[in-house]
């Protein structure tokens, strides 16, 4: 089947958070991780059918919805999960915050690797826990971001209770390999840490690399692992607020569920509908999306190398639709303001735990025409400095 990933959809003047940020200004928004593609036809059709029912009461997943998740985990990753392991969430960030409250007390510590998606740090702070960051190290010879194992060990204290992993990693677009995940899992077992593995980008791997769910690395690791997943990024349905935690251990799962009591909204009927159609009926669309994203990624690498002196993508983009760009050579006090002045809205690297002015993140989940225009504007911004 052919799917349309080239038509530019007008999102100005709509409820789009991504586009409202620059309302009334000629700025192309390539910041928040929200794609400018229509979702899969299967999802749209399922939602239209569900809306036609006309009744939208409090919802629970039906067996076909749960089966779609179970089947997808088995087919894609060889991960046989029990339906009882699933805990539904109205968003993945909610899950990060629940984990912090469920498995750490006020003043306890949560470890993560930076640069990283901002809620990995803020989720601990939101409830009086402490976020400790261990910076990743760029191996320039190998062009690969790596874990500083010595620094990770040194960061552990008697108050460290959690390790929060991003796999694939946002914003560096790295797919962690089996040996790295095994070592991280054993690190958590050795230090008695709960391992929260955010795998929301696992269906967006662009290279010929496997996604390995952390909970597949052995019983001891699985017993302390909470895996967070969602259809939102892959199938472009973040506005429908549907995510899930997969928690094999019954004690850990009960502790997690207790922490949600009275503070967590329920998933909506439309969210369940979209989730089922995503995992069950949208694989051909996903493959078309991946081909489009690969093309966009390759175009970015070529354009940056030839047309944007002072901007560097230091490592391969193995997954996601996010490009992590080093702009420190431009010597800008505020790179975001500079690029906005030339019509492109990017994410500031400081939000991800690195010094301000060193990095920006670009979302290339958009039609090629939008990407070409955005990069052309970035070239004008760089040229203006000369």
N, C-alpha and C positions, 0 to 999 in steps of 0.2 A: 504493500500500500504506500501511496505517496501522501506525505503530510506537509503542511505549509509552515515553514519556519523562516520565510523570507518576507512576507507581508508585514509592513509596519502598522501596528495597531495604535490608534490614537488614544492615549491614556491621560492626556491633559484634561483637566476639568472633570475627572472621575474621582472615585473614592481612593485612588491609588496613593498610598503613603509615599511611595517612591517618587512619584511625579509631583505631588502636592508640595513637597519640600521646596521646589523651585517655581512655584506658581507665579506667573507673570514675568518670569525671567527666561531668557533664551539659554537655558542650561540643560544639557542632556544628562539625566541622572543615571550614573553607573555605580551607585554606592551600595544600597542595601541588597541582600541576596534574594532577589525577586526577579524572575525572568519576564521579558516582554513578549513571550509566546503564549498563544492560546493553549489551554490544557488539552489533553488528548480527547478526541471525539467520543471515546467510550465513556469518559468521565462526564463530559457535557451531556451526553444522551441519558446516562443514569440519573444525573441531577434533574434533568427536565422531566423524566418519568416520575421521580420522587416528588417534585414540586406539584405535579399534576394530581397526586394523591390528595393534596390539600390539607392534611392533618400533620401538625408538627409538635407533638407532645414530647415529654422527656423521653430520651432514647437510650437504648442499650444495643450492643452489637448482636446481630442474628448469627446463626451458625455459619452461613455462607461468607460473612465478613471475616469471622475468625479463621475459617478454612482458607481464605485467600491469603492471609498472613502466614499461616502454617505452611501452606504449599509453596509460597514464594521463598521462605527461608530454606526449605528442603531443596527446592529446585536450583536456586541460585548459589547457595553456600553449603549445601549438604548438612544443614543444621536442623536436626529434628527437635522441634520444640513442642511442649505440651500446651494446649490452650489455657490451662490454668496459670501458666507463667505470665500471661499478658495483663498489664495494668494500663488502661486507657487514660490519656492525658489530653488536655485542651491546648497543648503546645509543648515543644521540647524544652524551652527555657523554664517553663513550670517544673519540668522534671529535674532540671539542674538545681533549682531552688529547694525542691522537696528533698532531694538527696542530701543537701547541706544540712537541712533541719532534722532529717531522720537519723543521720549517722554521725553527727558531731554536735557537741555541746557548745554553748557560748564560750568563745576563747579558744576553741579547738581549731586545728589547721587543716586546710584543704590544699593539696599540691596540684599544680598543673604546669604545662610546658608552654612557654611564650616564644613568639607571638601567637595569640590565640583569640578566638571569638570572645568578645568582651564579657558575656554572661558567665563564662568559666571562672572569671575573677569576681564579678559582682555578686554572683549567687551566694557565695560565702559571706561576703560583707553585708548583704542585705539583712541577715539575721544574727549579726554579731559574731560570726565565725571569722577566721583569719585566712585570707588567700595568700599562699606563698607560691611565687613563680620561679621556675627554673628555666633560664633562657636556653633555647636550642642553639646549636653551633653550626655555622655554615662551613662545610668542608669545601673549600673553593676548588681544590684539585678534582674532587669527584662531582662537583656541582650538585651537592645534596645537603639538605638540612639534617643534622644528626642530634641524638640525645647525648647530653653531657652526663654520663653515668656517675661519675665521681661527684659532680655537683648535686645530682638527684639524691644520692645516698647522704650527702652532707646536709641536705635540707630537712631530713627527717628528724623530728624531736618526739618526746613522749606525748605531745599534744597533737601530733599528726594522725588524723583519722581517715582521710580520704585521698584518693588520687583520681583526678578527672582527666580522661583521655579523649582526644579528638581524632577519629580515624574513619575516613581520610581527614587530614588536618586542615582546618580553616584558620589562617589564610594562606599557608604556604603550599597548599594543594599537594601534599605528600601522602602517599599510601604507605603505611607502615608494613614492613615485611614480617614474616612469621617469626624469625629469630628475635627481632626487636620486641614484638608483642609477647613472645614467650618470656623474655627477660623482664619486661614490665610486669607481667602477671606474677612471676616468681618474686619480684621485688615487693609487690603488694602482699603476697602470702607471707613472706619473711617478716614484714613489718606490721602484719595484721591490719592492713588497710582495706577499706571497701573500695572497689574499683568501679567507677562510673565511666562507661565507654559510650560516648556520643558517636553514633554511626549514621547520622542523618544523611551524609553525602555518599553512602556506600554504593548506591546504584548509579553514581555519576563518575565512575572510573573511566578515564579516557584512553589510557594505555593498556597494553595486554598484561594486566596484573590482576591477581585475585584479591577480592576482599575477604579477609579472614575475621569472622566475628570473634571478639576476644574471649567470649564464653566457650568457644570450641577448643581452647588450649589445654584442657584437662579439668578433672573434677574439682581439684583444690582451688583452681582459679575461678571456675564457674560458680562455686559456692559463695564467692564474695563479689560477683560481678552483676552490675545492673547495666543492661544495654538499652540505650535510647535510640529509637528510630521513628521515622515519619515519612509519609508520602509527599510532604510539603515542598521540599526543594526539587526533587526529581520531576514531579508531575505538575509543578507550579500551582499548588493549591494552599499556600500558607495562610491565606485569609479564611480558610474553613476550619482552622484550629483543631487539627487531629494528629495526635502523636501517640506513642506507646512506649512503655517500659517492658522489657522482657527480663524476668527475674526468676531463674531456676530454683533458687533456695527458698523454701517456704517461710523460714524465720525472717530472712532478709525482706522477703516480699511483704509479710505482715507488718514489719516495722515501717516499710515505705508507705504502705496503705494507711497506717495509723497517722502518719505525718500529714496526709492529705485531708484529714477529717475537718470539715467546716471551712476550709480555705480554698478548695479547688473546684472550679466550675466543671460541669459535665460536658462531654463531647456531644455535639449536636447531631441530629438525624442526618443532615446533609453532609456533615463531616464523615460519618460512617459510610454513607453511600459513595462518596468520592473515594474514600480509602479502598473500599472493596473493588471498585471499578479500576483503580490505579493498579493494584497488585494482581488482579485477575485478568484484566482485559486490555491492558495498555502496553504490553511488551513491545509490539511492533513500533508504536509511537516512541517509546523510550529509545529504541535503537536508532530511529531517525533523529531524535534529539542529540544522541551521543555523536552521530556523524556530523551534525551541524556544529556542535561545540568543538569537536576536534578541528574542523576547518577554521573556526573563529580563533581558536588557540594558536594554530600554526600561522595564521595571518598576523596575529599580534606579535608573535616572536619575530617574524620577518620585518614587520613595520618598525618595531622598537629598535632592532639592530641596525636598520638602514636609515631611519628617519628621526630618531629621538636621541641625539647625543646627550649623555648625562643621565639617561634613564636605563636601568638594567633589570632584567628578570634573571635572577641569579641561579635558579634551579628549574628543572622541568616542571611543568604543570601536569601532574599525573592524574588528577581528579578535580572535580568541582567545575564551576564556571567562573573562577576567581583568579585574577592575576595579581601577584604580590610584587610590587615594583620598588626597587631602590632608587630614590631620587635625591640622595644626599649630595651627589656631585653638582646638583643645580644650586646648592647653597641658598635655599629658600627658607626664610623664617616660618612661612606658612604656605606650604605647597598647595593645600586645598583651596585657599583663597585665590592663589595665583591661577590655578587651573579653572576655577569657577569664573574668574574674570575673563577667561577665554572660552567659556561655554561648556565646560565639562565638570560634572559633579562626581567626585571620588570619595573614598573612605580614608580618613586620617589614620595613619599607622599607629599613632599614640594610643588610640582606643584599644589596640590589640596588645599593648604592653611593651612597646618599644619607644625610644626617644622621639619626640615630635620633630617633624621635618625630615625624617630619614626614609620613610616608606609611605606608599599609598596603595590602596587596593582597588582594582577595577573589576567590575562585573561584566563579563562578556556574554551573558545569557540574553542575547538580543539579536534581531535580524542583522545580517551583514551590513546593510545600508546604514543602520544606526551606528554600528561599530566603526565603519569607515569614516563617517562624519565625526565621531568622537575623537578618533585618533588623529584626524586631520586638524581638529581644533587643538589637540595636545601638541601637535607639531608647531602650530602657530604660537602656542604658549612658550614652548622651549626656544623657538627662534627669536621671540621678543626679548629674551634674556641676553642675547648676543648683541 
